[in-house]
Amino acid sequence: MGHRAAPVMSQISLNMPLRRIYSDAPGRTTGRTEGTPMKRYSAFAIAREAFRHHTGWTRAWRSPAPKSRYDVVIVGAGGHGLATAYWLGKNHGITNVAVLEKGWLGGGNTGRNTTIIRSNYLQDPSAALYEKSRSLFETMSQDLNYNVMFSPRGVLMLAQTEHEKRGYLRTAHANALQGIDTRFIGPKEVKEICPIMNTEGPRYPVLGGLWQKRAGTARHDAVAWGYARACSDMGMDIIEQCEVTGVTRDGGKVTGVDTTRGRIATDKMGIVVAGHSGRLAEMAGFRLPIESVPLQALVSEPIKPCMDIVVMANTVHGYLSQSDKGEMVIGGGTDAYNAYTQRGSFHHIEETVRSLIEIFPMISRLKMLRQWGGIVDMTGDRSPILSKTPVDGIFINCGWGTGGFKATPGSGFAFAELMATGKSPLTDAFSLDRFREGRFIDESVAAGVAH
Ligand SMILES: Cc1cc2nc3c(=O)[nH]c(=O)nc-3n(C[C@H](O)[C@H](O)[C@H](O)COP(=O)(O)OP(=O)(O)OC[C@H]3O[C@@H](n4cnc5c(N)ncnc54)[C@H](O)[C@@H]3O)c2cc1C
């Protein structure tokens, strides 16, 4: 369904240049194929609409019927699929694109995650990709003219064993060489940054933490909505309630997809469906080295501001931040079994909250408000796959597991380059070949909880 959005003042980022706030600056080179041009959100537009009872807002994105053929079909309108379409248009001038979504836009993991953004990874290829992404978040609101509420409030990953401390010291050194701004801080500074924390816990006292100051959070839905609006404005078709049920091939080459809304021809296709990647690969006739597992999260009742950073505690396996509404956002590890269930379960609340209470005793007095789950796609080395596939014309972007929200803009940027040109320096190391050749990008031990 198209989304009618009346922007509020918060959609204007404070550091947005005045030229962009007060003008309907053109700045776009790719044309719209139908409908009226996207209206820029601005302080002036809000004032104007206030005077005419908000009757002048247009749909944020169109809701078109599928055409019979596109130059590129992207399966999956999550953040990564939409970002891929956006960069295909913006950087490579490819706008005859359809993004097909079986449910509603952003309704997969994009709308279900806990929004942590960081780039303090150990291995060079990961650090390059996640830092590219983090830096794109810095200007995303201005670039998309849509406030994604990027909040670089800082992410702290606690060290609670000597082994973990050594691991984070190693990552801090690696990050220094990679040009990523992180540092290892001691328990005293941890307590200063996050006073509500009990750093002298009974089982695992806090020995320090890996601190990334410009890491943080963003509003996950807004990232999807902002990209969708920009893609629609470039003339791309975002087609919701359109499930891909089959992939058609001519020998080793893709020719199109079968969908619940008919057959669509294309000779270039991107599979960007997270936990459903194995199913799409099966339709296309190849197998992936991934497994799908549920990952859950929950939020408490809203309380007054008490914590202005994100804390991840990998030894006890939980993480915590406070949303703009005041809810404490809580997550933990994946479920221990493979499933396609996008639901929460009671044991997860109990296990995760029990672990976090050791570090944050105040949580014991909170009521938990709601809980949900998503299906994440896990690779053996806990690194994503951005790759060509055995089928000519089909590219795959998956394996982000529990930590792909933070990669959304960078993943789209790099995957679009791979799809448009056949090569991208940011995706080279993440090809499917690495599993055959043993070139793993091992982030599993380094990341622990990868969010
Ligand atoms: C509870 C939870 C917490 C998380 N926390 C974090 C975090 O704090 N930080 C972080 O970086 N990451 C986090 N993640 C991971 C992150 O959410 C994902 O890695 C990321 O959102 C994946 O985005 P995507 O666009 O690839 O997938 P999705 O958003 O899942 O999009 C894929 C889309 O494909 C669609 N689709 C599937 N099959 C078909 C089909 N046959 N036809 C058409 N469409 C189809 C789906 O409906 C879906 O909308 C978390 C995930 C969960 C579940």
The ligand as an ORCA input file, in Angstrom:
! r2SCAN-3c Opt
* xyz 0 1
  C      14.902     -9.004     16.756
  C      15.978     -8.527     15.836
  C      16.911     -7.599     16.298
  C      17.919     -7.145     15.448
  N      18.747     -6.154     15.889
  C      19.655     -5.614     15.058
  C      20.428     -4.491     15.462
  O      20.274     -3.981     16.576
  N      21.335     -3.974     14.584
  C      21.530     -4.514     13.355
  O      22.391     -4.043     12.626
  N      20.761     -5.559     12.912
  C      19.844     -6.112     13.729
  N      19.052     -7.146     13.297
  C      19.273     -7.722     11.964
  C      18.637     -6.849     10.888
  O      17.298     -6.564     11.217
  C      18.686     -7.536      9.526
  O      19.974     -8.031      9.256
  C      18.329     -6.560      8.405
  O      17.206     -5.782      8.741
  C      18.061     -7.330      7.137
  O      17.475     -6.440      6.209
  P      16.967     -6.997      4.828
  O      16.466     -5.852      4.048
  O      18.036     -7.849      4.214
  O      15.818     -8.023      5.238
  P      14.269     -7.821      5.565
  O      14.009     -6.508      6.188
  O      13.831     -9.037      6.301
  O      13.635     -7.762      4.130
  C      13.454     -8.909      3.328
  C      12.078     -8.800      2.724
  O      11.931     -9.838      1.764
  C      10.556    -10.183      1.769
  N      10.390    -11.507      1.126
  C      10.753    -12.707      1.608
  N      10.416    -13.682      0.743
  C       9.844    -13.075     -0.319
  C       9.272    -13.536     -1.531
  N       9.227    -14.851     -1.836
  N       8.751    -12.629     -2.410
  C       8.792    -11.294     -2.115
  N       9.301    -10.804     -0.971
  C       9.824    -11.675     -0.081
  C      10.193    -10.176      3.245
  O       8.793    -10.067      3.439
  C      10.968     -8.974      3.745
  O      10.193     -7.787      3.800
  C      18.038     -7.653     14.124
  C      17.101     -8.575     13.654
  C      16.073     -9.004     14.499
  C      15.068     -9.991     13.969
*
